[in-house]
Each structure stands twice: as C-alpha cells, then as structure tokens.
Amino acid sequence: MERIQVLIITEDLNLKDELWDALRGNELTHVLTAGEARERIEQGQFGAVMLDWGVSRDPAQDIKLLSAKGTEPPVVAVVGEGAMDFASAAITAGAFDYILKPLETPRVLATTLKAVEAGGLLRQVLLLKPRIIGMGESLPELAALKELARQDVPVMIRGEPGTGVDLVARALHFNGLRRDGPFVSVDCAALPPNLLESELFGFEKGAVAGALIRKTGHTELAEGGTLFLQGIGTLSLHSQQRLSRALIDRELELGPDSSVTWNSRLIASSELNVEELIKSRMFREDLHRILSEVTVLLPPLRERKEDIPMLVNLYLETYRRMHKRGPIVFSETILKRLSENPWPGNLRELQKTIERYVIAGAMPQTTQIPSIEEVTGIQPVRNHAKVPPKPNPLKEASRVAEREAIIKTLKECGGNKRMAARTLRISYKTLFNKLHQFNITTKKEYE
C-alpha cells in the first residue's frame, strides 16, 4: 500500500503517540496548533489532517481555518468518548469525519484512508475541468466540488462517453454526508425497456403478472445513500413520472396501494440532449427542472487540447508506477502529435493509449514521428466513408467462369433464353437475374 502523508494537530502527546502507532508505516507530521498546521499545509502535500477536538479552544474555528481556501486536505476530528454533540458540530463545521476516543486502530486507519481516497477523487475530478452551474461562481473548482458533495441536492452531469461522468458521481458520493450509505449505479441504456422499470423500482408480490415474490428495486437499495442513474434520457415517461414523484414526495411507490419512505440522493447523467428530448415530448420538464438545479458540465478532450501534454505526462508517471516500469519521456514532437488527435473516446481513450505504451515499454523515437494510428493502435474512420473490401480472387474467378458459361450456352442455343435455361438446368427467372447480374444486356454479346 502506498504511504500517505498525515498531519496531526494536538497538544496531547499521549494522543499523538496513539495516532502514531495506529498510522505506523505512513509519513506523519505533528504540530501543536491549527495555525502551525495552516503553514505546513501551504508547504506540503498532505492526504488528511487529524484534529484533536477536545484540546482546541475553538475547534470549529480551527476547522474553518484549515479549510479556508477549500483546496486543503480533508479534516478528521478526534472527539471524546460519547461526545456525539461534538462529533455533530465537527461535521457541521466542515470536518470530513470523526473518530471517537478511546482510539481503535482499525477505525483510525479505515477513516483516514477513506478521507485520503475521497480527497484524491476530488483532485482527479479537477483534471476533467468540470464547469459547475448552480453554485457560487467565485468558489475555486475544488471548493465548489466539496460544497456540492456536502449538499443533498440532485445533480445532473452532462458529458460525452469517456469524459469521467462516473468519476464525478463517485467523488460527490464519497465526499458527501451519505458516504457511509450505498452507492447504487444503474446504466439505464444497458437495460431493455421492458425490464428497466421493474429493475429500477421493484414491485410488491402480485403487483404485476407473475410476481410471486416482492422484488427490491435499485432505488430502494440506495436507501440512505446515493442513486446514480446513467443515461437517464432513455427512461420511459412513466418511469420519469415515478422518479419525479419520489423526489418531490420522498416516497417510493411499489404498487397501486403500497409505498415506502425514500431517503436517497439522486445523481443523474445523460449523453443525450435533454432539452431536445423535452421538445420532442420524450422527457418530462418537471423532472428536468429538479435535476438541473445543479449541473456539472464535462468538456470533451478535443476542446481542451492544451491540457493533453500535461495529462500524458501525468498518466505516464501513474502507469509507470503501477506497472513498475522505468522512466518513459515523450518528446515535444510526440506530445504535439498526440495533442492533434481528436480522441473520440476522450480521457478514457487517452489513458488506455498511454497505458499500452507503458506496458509495452515503448519509447517513441524523436527523429521519427509516429502516426496517430501507430500511437493509439486504432485505425480511425476518415470522413465516415466506407472502404470497399478487397475482391476475393477465388470468388472473382468463379464469377468470370459463370459469366462465360452463360454466354457460350446462349450462343449454342441461338439466343433462345428458355432453351439456354433448360440446358444450364436453372429456371428462366434465375437466368434472367444472372443476365442482369453479369451485365449481359445486349444480343451482340452472345450472337
């Protein structure tokens, strides 16, 4: 497991030693006050901050100081035994999570790792260059994402395949207040329309034909957590109505006379133009209003070519470490060529391309610029034109022999097509079709 950097803030040296033991094997830094911690955060890259809530004079103010820019690592509060009021106050002040005394090593380690992973997800999302509509425009991107994660409002994510839609959804869930609840992802476009509604909402026993037992739908499975609906534009109007009602009434209908309380956050995505679907009466306007209260837009890679060299070098280092390879450096000419590629698969395609290079241990020559086809291993379709297949020599020879046989027989029969058909042992209609197939349209060819 990769070592993580943790900053510990406490005046209690016994607590410091306990945390040191629980997080042994990682890079730990200890300071006495939040002011000192602020200075260290400005200088270093920490994955998480541990704050002793009981010793600090104004712990809520300390958390605000540690999170002033919104780009700082997540804070985990350490509170006294049974002090749930303090734990609640820590979360309200902006702490990612809390740990109760006396410390339990598994709990300390699990909570710290969860904080580091959640913060890492947000930093990965920053590479996607998201544009958040419905949040304060003055907030930095990371701060806006943190704030959005902590809110419980529905979110719509718009982006092409490969732009990182699923990464944004996971980052919002695992940095939100429902992170301990389930994260249920449903790809609406992958399910047949006749099964989608029952898979999504479930049903009571006897509610539909053949329903011998009660079926729990994905919406109910997401209780207390997050429901992520990919490709929501493919939902039927009836399913959209049920979903809209669940969001408004916070109740989930299971049958004509049966419903349960629904307490989940909804995150949706769509590759389709929802506004056009509304115009064509294929998407409900009321559901769109609810979902688009906050929208995250992810630009395709072709619209941010200036970022490609930075992303290439980042993925080179990432996959080099993952696959235990030596350094691989691309020249400026190679980076320029990669930047010129349209990357229809967006970030996902770029990542896989760089990973293939790393696994193969390939080092492009600076004196010879490879084509995009050589770099990616994918042959692009140019201008959407179909390339005619090469003729099969055997089939072509057979075709020539068949044409000559028909012409020879017609000559022997004096041009009488019915007699020629009987001689060739085929029907008159078949002969007629073959004359057109082989372009034998004039009597000159067989007289």
C-alpha positions in Angstrom: 0.0 0.0 0.0 1.3 3.5 -0.9 2.4 5.6 2.1 0.1 8.5 2.9 1.1 11.9 4.4 -1.0 12.7 7.5 -0.8 15.9 9.6 -1.7 15.5 13.3 -2.8 18.6 15.4 -2.8 18.0 19.2 -1.2 19.3 22.4 -1.9 15.9 24.0 1.3 13.9 23.5 -0.4 10.7 24.6 -3.0 11.1 21.8 -0.2 11.9 19.4 1.6 8.7 20.3 -1.6 6.7 19.9 -2.3 8.1 16.5 1.4 7.5 15.6 1.0 3.8 16.5 -2.3 3.4 14.6 -0.9 5.0 11.4 2.5 3.4 11.6 4.2 3.0 8.3 2.9 6.3 6.8 4.5 9.7 6.7 3.3 11.6 9.8 3.8 15.2 10.8 2.9 16.6 14.3 2.1 20.2 15.2 0.5 21.8 18.3 -1.9 24.3 16.8 -4.1 24.9 13.8 -2.0 28.0 12.9 1.1 25.9 12.6 -0.9 23.3 10.6 -2.0 26.0 8.2 1.6 26.9 7.5 2.5 23.2 6.9 -0.4 22.7 4.6 0.8 25.7 2.5 4.2 24.0 2.2 3.4 20.3 1.7 1.0 17.8 0.1 -1.0 16.1 2.9 -3.6 13.4 2.3 -5.5 14.1 5.5 -5.4 16.2 8.7 -6.2 14.8 12.2 -7.5 17.5 14.6 -7.8 16.9 18.4 -11.2 18.4 19.0 -11.1 18.3 22.8 -7.8 20.2 23.4 -8.5 23.0 20.9 -10.1 26.2 22.4 -12.2 26.9 19.3 -12.2 23.7 17.2 -15.0 24.8 14.8 -12.9 27.9 14.0 -9.8 25.7 13.6 -11.6 23.6 11.0 -12.7 26.7 9.1 -9.0 27.9 9.2 -7.8 24.6 7.9 -10.4 24.7 5.1 -10.3 28.4 4.3 -9.5 28.0 0.6 -11.5 24.8 0.0 -8.5 23.2 -1.6 -7.0 21.7 1.6 -6.9 18.1 2.5 -9.9 16.6 4.4 -10.0 17.1 8.2 -10.8 14.2 10.6 -11.8 15.3 14.1 -10.8 13.2 17.1 -13.5 13.7 19.9 -14.0 12.4 23.4 -15.8 9.2 24.3 -19.6 9.6 23.9 -19.3 13.2 22.8 -21.7 12.9 19.8 -22.6 16.6 20.1 -19.0 17.4 19.4 -18.9 15.0 16.5 -22.0 16.6 15.0 -20.5 20.0 15.5 -17.3 18.9 13.8 -19.2 17.7 10.7 -21.3 20.9 10.6 -18.1 22.9 10.8 -16.7 21.1 7.7 -14.9 18.1 9.0 -14.9 15.1 6.7 -15.4 12.6 9.5 -14.7 12.0 13.2 -13.1 9.4 15.4 -14.2 8.7 19.0 -11.8 8.1 22.0 -10.6 5.7 23.2 -9.0 5.1 19.8 -9.4 1.8 17.9 -6.6 1.2 15.4 -8.8 -0.3 12.7 -11.2 2.6 12.9 -8.5 5.2 12.9 -6.8 3.6 9.8 -10.1 3.0 7.9 -11.3 6.6 8.5 -8.0 8.1 7.5 -7.8 6.0 4.3 -11.4 6.9 3.5 -10.6 10.6 3.9 -7.5 10.3 1.7 -9.3 8.4 -1.0 -12.2 10.8 -1.0 -9.9 13.8 -1.4 -8.0 12.0 -4.1 -11.2 11.5 -6.1 -11.9 15.2 -6.0 -8.4 16.0 -7.2 -8.9 13.5 -10.1 -12.2 15.3 -11.0 -10.2 18.6 -11.3 -8.4 17.0 -14.3 -11.8 16.8 -16.1 -12.1 20.6 -16.0 -15.7 20.5 -14.7 -17.9 23.5 -15.0 -20.5 23.7 -12.2 -23.7 25.6 -12.9 -25.8 26.5 -10.0 -23.0 27.0 -7.4 -21.2 30.2 -6.5 -19.1 31.3 -9.4 -16.5 32.8 -7.1 -15.6 29.5 -5.4 -12.5 27.6 -6.7 -13.3 24.4 -8.5 -12.2 22.1 -5.7 -14.0 24.2 -3.1 -17.2 24.2 -5.2 -17.0 20.4 -5.6 -16.5 19.9 -1.8 -19.5 22.2 -1.2 -21.6 20.4 -3.8 -20.7 17.0 -2.3 -21.9 18.1 1.2 -25.2 19.3 -0.1 -28.1 16.9 -0.6 -29.5 18.3 -3.8 -29.9 16.3 -7.0 -27.2 16.7 -9.6 -27.2 16.4 -13.4 -23.8 15.5 -15.0 -23.5 16.2 -18.7 -20.7 14.8 -20.8 -19.7 12.5 -23.7 -18.6 8.9 -23.0 -15.1 8.8 -21.5 -15.2 12.3 -20.0 -15.3 11.0 -16.5 -19.1 11.2 -15.7 -18.9 8.1 -13.3 -15.8 9.6 -11.6 -17.7 12.8 -10.8 -20.6 10.8 -9.4 -18.4 8.7 -7.1 -16.4 11.8 -5.9 -19.7 13.6 -5.0 -20.9 10.5 -3.1 -17.7 9.6 -1.2 -17.1 13.2 -0.2 -20.8 13.7 0.9 -22.6 13.2 4.1 -24.1 9.9 2.7 -20.7 8.3 2.0 -21.4 5.5 4.6 -24.6 4.6 2.7 -24.7 2.6 -0.5 -23.6 3.9 -3.9 -26.0 2.3 -6.4 -25.2 2.8 -10.1 -27.7 1.9 -12.8 -26.9 2.2 -16.5 -30.4 2.8 -17.9 -29.3 2.5 -21.5 -27.9 -1.0 -20.9 -31.2 -2.5 -19.7 -34.1 -3.5 -22.0 -37.0 -1.0 -21.8 -39.4 -3.7 -20.7 -37.2 -4.6 -17.7 -35.8 -1.2 -16.8 -38.8 0.0 -14.7 -39.1 -3.2 -12.6 -35.3 -3.2 -12.1 -35.4 0.4 -11.1 -38.4 0.5 -8.8 -39.1 -3.2 -8.0 -42.7 -4.3 -7.2 -44.8 -5.9 -4.5 -45.9 -9.6 -4.6 -48.8 -9.9 -7.0 -48.5 -6.3 -8.3 -47.7 -7.5 -11.8 -48.4 -10.7 -13.7 -46.1 -13.5 -12.5 -44.8 -11.6 -9.4 -44.7 -14.4 -6.9 -42.3 -12.6 -4.5 -41.5 -9.0 -3.7 -38.7 -7.5 -5.8 -36.5 -4.8 -4.3 -35.6 -2.2 -7.0 -32.3 -0.2 -7.3 -34.0 2.9 -6.0 -34.9 1.2 -2.7 -31.4 -0.4 -2.5 -29.9 3.1 -2.5 -31.8 4.0 0.7 -29.6 6.2 2.9 -27.0 6.6 0.1 -26.8 7.7 -3.5 -28.6 6.5 -6.6 -26.7 7.2 -9.8 -28.7 6.9 -13.0 -26.5 6.9 -16.1 -28.3 7.6 -19.3 -31.4 9.0 -17.7 -32.6 10.2 -21.0 -33.6 6.6 -22.0 -36.1 6.3 -19.2 -39.8 5.9 -20.3 -42.1 8.8 -19.5 -43.9 6.6 -16.9 -40.6 5.8 -15.1 -39.8 9.5 -15.2 -43.1 10.3 -13.6 -42.5 7.8 -10.8 -39.0 9.2 -10.2 -40.2 12.8 -10.2 -42.9 11.9 -7.6 -40.3 10.1 -5.4 -38.1 13.2 -5.5 -40.9 15.6 -4.6 -42.9 13.5 -2.1 -39.8 11.5 -0.8 -41.9 8.3 -1.1 -41.3 5.4 -3.4 -44.4 3.7 -5.0 -44.0 -0.1 -5.1 -47.6 -0.9 -6.2 -51.0 0.7 -6.5 -51.6 0.7 -2.7 -48.0 0.3 -1.5 -45.2 2.9 -0.9 -42.1 3.3 1.3 -40.3 6.4 2.5 -37.4 7.2 0.2 -34.3 8.9 1.6 -31.6 8.9 -1.1 -29.6 11.4 -3.1 -30.1 11.3 -6.9 -27.2 11.9 -9.3 -28.1 11.5 -13.0 -26.2 11.7 -16.2 -27.1 12.0 -19.9 -25.2 11.8 -23.1 -28.4 12.8 -25.0 -29.5 16.4 -25.3 -32.2 16.5 -22.7 -33.5 19.9 -24.0 -34.2 18.3 -27.4 -35.9 15.3 -25.7 -38.2 17.8 -23.9 -39.1 19.5 -27.1 -40.0 16.1 -28.7 -42.0 15.2 -25.6 -39.7 12.3 -24.6 -38.5 13.8 -21.3 -40.6 15.4 -18.6 -39.9 19.1 -18.0 -40.7 18.9 -14.3 -38.1 16.2 -13.7 -35.6 18.2 -15.7 -36.2 21.2 -13.5 -35.5 19.2 -10.4 -32.3 17.5 -11.8 -30.8 20.6 -13.4 -30.8 22.7 -10.1 -27.1 22.0 -10.2 -25.4 20.8 -13.4 -21.8 19.6 -13.9 -20.6 20.0 -17.5 -17.6 18.0 -18.6 -15.9 19.2 -21.8 -14.7 16.7 -24.4 -10.9 16.3 -24.7 -10.9 17.8 -28.2 -12.0 21.2 -26.7 -9.0 21.3 -24.3 -6.1 20.2 -26.4 -3.7 22.5 -24.4 -4.2 20.1 -21.4 -3.1 16.9 -23.3 0.7 17.2 -22.8 0.1 17.6 -19.0 -2.3 14.7 -18.9 0.0 12.5 -21.0 2.9 13.1 -18.6 0.7 12.5 -15.6 -0.6 9.2 -17.0 2.9 8.1 -17.9 4.0 8.5 -14.3 0.9 6.9 -12.9 1.1 3.8 -15.1 4.9 3.6 -14.8 4.5 3.2 -11.0 1.6 0.9 -11.4 3.3 -1.5 -13.8 6.8 -1.0 -12.2 8.5 0.3 -15.4 11.4 2.7 -15.8 11.1 6.3 -16.8 9.4 7.0 -20.2 9.7 10.5 -21.6 7.9 11.7 -24.7 9.5 14.4 -26.9 7.7 17.7 -27.7 7.0 16.4 -31.2 5.3 13.3 -29.9 3.3 15.4 -27.4 2.3 17.7 -30.2 1.1 14.8 -32.4 -0.9 13.4 -29.5 -2.5 16.8 -28.9 -3.6 16.9 -32.6 -5.6 13.6 -32.2 -9.4 14.2 -31.8 -9.6 11.5 -29.1 -13.3 10.5 -29.7 -13.0 8.3 -26.6 -11.9 11.3 -24.5 -9.8 10.8 -21.3 -10.6 7.1 -21.2 -9.1 6.5 -24.6 -6.0 8.7 -23.8 -5.4 6.8 -20.6 -5.6 3.4 -22.3 -3.3 4.5 -25.0 -0.6 5.7 -22.6 -1.0 2.5 -20.5 -0.4 0.4 -23.7 2.8 2.4 -24.2 4.0 1.8 -20.7 3.1 -1.9 -20.6 4.9 -2.4 -23.9 7.9 -0.4 -22.7 7.7 1.6 -26.0 9.9 4.7 -26.4 8.9 6.7 -29.5 12.0 7.9 -31.5 12.4 11.7 -31.5 13.7 11.6 -35.1 10.6 9.7 -36.4 7.2 11.0 -35.5 4.7 8.0 -35.4 1.3 8.4 -36.9 -1.7 8.6 -34.6 -2.7 5.1 -35.8 0.7 3.8 -34.6 0.4 5.6 -31.3 -3.1 4.6 -30.4 -3.3 1.2 -32.2 -6.7 2.3 -33.6 -7.4 2.9 -37.3 -9.7 6.0 -37.5 -12.6 6.2 -39.9 -12.0 9.2 -42.1 -15.0 11.2 -43.3 -17.2 8.3 -42.3 -16.5 6.8 -45.7 -16.8 3.0 -46.1 -13.6 1.4 -47.5 -14.6 -1.1 -50.2 -13.3 -4.6 -49.3 -10.6 -6.1 -51.5 -12.0 -8.6 -54.0 -11.7 -12.3 -53.2 -9.6 -13.9 -56.1 -11.4 -17.2 -55.9 -14.9 -15.7 -56.0 -13.8 -13.4 -58.8 -12.6 -16.4 -60.9 -15.8 -18.2 -60.3 -17.8 -15.2 -61.3 -15.9 -14.9 -64.6 -16.3 -18.6 -65.4 -20.0 -18.5 -64.7 -20.5 -15.5 -67.0 -18.6 -17.2 -69.8 -20.6 -20.4 -69.4 -23.9 -18.5 -69.8 -22.7 -16.6 -72.9 -21.4 -19.8 -74.5 -24.7 -21.6 -73.9 -26.8 -18.7 -75.3 -24.6 -18.8 -78.4 -25.2 -22.6 -78.8 -29.0 -22.1 -78.4 -29.1 -19.3 -80.9 -30.0 -16.7 -78.3 -33.1 -18.6 -77.1 -33.1 -17.9 -73.4 -35.7 -20.6 -72.4 -33.6 -23.3 -74.2 -30.4 -21.9 -72.6 -32.0 -22.1 -69.1 -33.0 -25.7 -69.6 -29.5 -26.6 -70.9 -28.0 -24.9 -67.8 -30.5 -26.6 -65.6 -31.7 -23.4 -64.0 -35.1 -21.6 -64.1 -35.8 -18.9 -66.7 -36.1 -16.4 -63.8 -32.7 -17.3 -62.5 -31.2 -16.9 -65.9 -32.9 -13.6 -66.3 -31.5 -12.4 -63.0 -28.0 -13.6 -63.8 -28.0 -11.8 -67.2 -28.5 -8.5 -65.2 -26.1 -9.6 -62.5 -23.3 -10.1 -65.1 -24.4 -7.2 -67.2 -25.2 -9.3 -70.3 -27.8 -6.9 -71.7 -27.3 -6.9 -75.5 -27.6 -9.8 -78.0 -24.3 -8.8 -79.5 -22.5 -10.5 -76.6 -23.9 -14.0 -77.3 -24.9 -14.0 -81.1 
